[in-house]
Amino acid sequence: MLARMRCPLLLVVCALAVNACTPVRAWERGQLARTEMAWDADGLESALNDHIFFSKEASSGGNSAAGGGCGCN
């Protein structure tokens, strides 16, 4: 029973995945470029949070940050 349902289920999932790929029209780009749509609304706060994380974890890398664990960099 499961093997018989696998093929139609795979086709439905593929159809849904292809349906989600739609081009963005010119008049919709302004809506997507708003500040609220950004991953990081505040760049300074994001940089500060990254600095705190890398200082506390005593690690560097992965986010182009360098320094030790003391927080004095």
Secondary structure as GFF3:
##gff-version 3
##sequence-region A 1 73
A	DSSP	alpha_helix	2	19	.	.	.	ID=ss1
A	DSSP	alpha_helix	26	32	.	.	.	ID=ss2
A	DSSP	three_ten_helix	35	37	.	.	.	ID=ss3
A	DSSP	alpha_helix	43	57	.	.	.	ID=ss4
###
